[in-house]
């Protein structure tokens, strides 16, 4: 049961960090009309996004022996949730671009 609780806790932490990361790093860039011509801003945001993921996983790794549930499941759940949040953002951006082309 500690594996399940650890995985759920990891999914929650990763989901929260992923949502905040997408909100503060990507949202204002992706939803602008003129965002396509700024390669430097895109690369900077990609680097900030990857650093945020890395810092989150390092913190979770350091907490693995402190949390009262399975630490490895906690790390895996966090990594999965961070990845899922990136995919959700990509899918949302694709839908928005499709709607923009139709209009």
C-alpha positions as CSV (number, residue, x, y, z in Angstrom):
1,X,0.0,0.0,0.0
2,X,2.9,2.3,0.6
3,X,3.8,2.1,-3.1
4,X,0.4,3.3,-4.1
5,X,0.4,6.1,-1.7
6,X,3.9,7.1,-2.8
7,X,2.9,7.1,-6.4
8,X,-0.2,9.1,-5.8
9,X,1.8,11.6,-3.7
10,X,4.3,11.9,-6.6
11,X,1.5,12.4,-9.1
12,X,0.1,15.2,-7.0
13,X,3.4,16.9,-6.5
14,X,4.4,16.5,-10.1
15,X,1.0,17.7,-11.3
16,X,1.1,20.8,-9.1
17,X,4.7,21.7,-10.2
18,X,3.9,20.9,-13.8
19,X,0.8,23.1,-13.8
20,X,2.6,26.0,-12.1
21,X,5.5,25.6,-14.5
22,X,3.3,25.6,-17.5
23,X,1.3,28.6,-16.1
24,X,4.3,30.8,-15.3
25,X,6.8,29.7,-18.0
26,X,4.8,28.8,-21.0
27,X,1.3,30.2,-21.0
28,X,2.0,33.9,-21.8
29,X,4.5,32.9,-24.5
30,X,2.3,30.3,-26.2
31,X,-0.9,32.3,-26.2
32,X,0.5,35.4,-27.9
33,X,-0.2,35.9,-31.5
34,X,3.4,36.9,-32.4
35,X,5.2,34.1,-30.5
36,X,6.4,32.3,-33.6
37,X,9.3,34.6,-34.4
38,X,11.1,34.6,-31.1
39,X,13.6,31.7,-31.1
40,X,15.7,33.1,-28.2
41,X,12.7,33.4,-25.9
42,X,11.6,29.8,-26.8
43,X,15.0,28.4,-26.0
44,X,15.2,30.3,-22.8
45,X,11.8,29.0,-21.7
46,X,12.8,25.4,-22.7
47,X,15.9,25.7,-20.6
48,X,13.9,27.1,-17.6
49,X,11.3,24.3,-18.0
50,X,14.0,21.6,-18.0
51,X,15.8,23.2,-15.0
52,X,12.4,23.3,-13.1
53,X,11.9,19.6,-13.8
54,X,15.4,18.8,-12.7
55,X,15.2,20.8,-9.5
56,X,11.8,19.2,-8.7
57,X,13.2,15.7,-9.2
58,X,16.3,16.5,-7.1
59,X,14.1,17.8,-4.2
60,X,11.9,14.7,-4.5
61,X,15.0,12.5,-4.5
62,X,16.3,14.2,-1.4
63,X,13.0,13.7,0.3
64,X,12.7,10.0,-0.5
65,X,14.0,8.8,2.9
66,X,12.0,11.4,4.8
67,X,8.5,10.8,3.4
68,X,6.4,8.1,5.2
69,X,5.8,6.1,2.0
70,X,7.8,4.5,-0.7
71,X,10.4,7.0,-2.0
72,X,11.0,5.3,-5.4
73,X,7.3,5.3,-6.2
74,X,7.2,9.0,-5.1
75,X,10.0,9.8,-7.6
76,X,8.5,7.8,-10.4
77,X,5.0,9.4,-9.8
78,X,6.5,12.9,-9.9
79,X,8.4,12.2,-13.1
80,X,5.3,10.8,-14.8
81,X,3.1,13.7,-13.7
82,X,5.7,16.3,-15.0
83,X,5.7,14.5,-18.3
84,X,1.9,14.3,-18.5
85,X,1.6,18.0,-17.7
86,X,3.9,18.8,-20.7
87,X,1.8,16.6,-23.0
88,X,-1.4,18.3,-21.8
89,X,0.1,21.7,-22.5
90,X,1.1,20.5,-26.0
91,X,-2.3,19.1,-26.8
92,X,-4.0,22.3,-25.6
93,X,-1.7,24.4,-27.7
94,X,-2.4,22.2,-30.8
95,X,-6.2,22.6,-30.3
96,X,-5.8,26.3,-30.0
97,X,-3.8,26.6,-33.2
98,X,-6.3,24.4,-35.0
99,X,-9.1,26.7,-33.9
100,X,-7.1,29.8,-34.9
101,X,-6.6,28.3,-38.4
102,X,-10.3,27.6,-38.9
103,X,-11.3,31.1,-38.0
